[in-house]
Amino acid sequence: MIVSRLTKDMRLVFPLSIVLALAPIAALAQGADMGMFIIGNICLLQNPKYQTSGLGRTYSRAPNFAGWRAIENTPRAICVRSKQWISEQLCSDVLEVVFAKDSTPDDLMSLRKKHATEIQGQKLREAFAYFNKTVGGPEKANAVPCPSNPNPTSPTGNDKRSE
């Protein structure tokens, strides 16, 4: 029942709706945490080049997958692309390290240390807050407005200056 409901949501909305129903659970079991998994999903929406990553290919092979073009046109994807919450380097590292078949918990710790400032930054907190509000099906995701950007010049979102 849950799997069929999640599969239906995935067909209509970006794959985060089925976080617990697909193969990336193997990455979580290898020591990756849900935060890294969500970062990977945000990266898939933020930059279409990641749709060919291991995580992107996993979603593409899922039953009833509507296709990346349909996902790219959702309000959630449009918002994420406009925000660019996550740096290119963090996206690349998460999708290469966390979702690699041979990744280890030590690899994850190294990635966390390398990107500690960004991972703890305001931009990522904003991205996670937005994503939490949009999970739950297309109606819910489409009803959540894209947040305004308090400081677009700060690369990590940690800059406390006002505009």
Secondary structure, 3 states (H helix, E strand, C coil): CHHHHHHHHHHHCCHHHHHHHCCCHHHHHCCCCHHHHHHHHHHHHHCHHHHHCHHHHHHHCCCCCCCHHHHHCCHHHHHHHHHCCCCHHHHHHHHHHHCCCCCCHHHHHHHHHHCHHHHCCHHHHHHHHHHHHHCCCHHHHHHCCCCCCCCCCCCCCCCCCCC
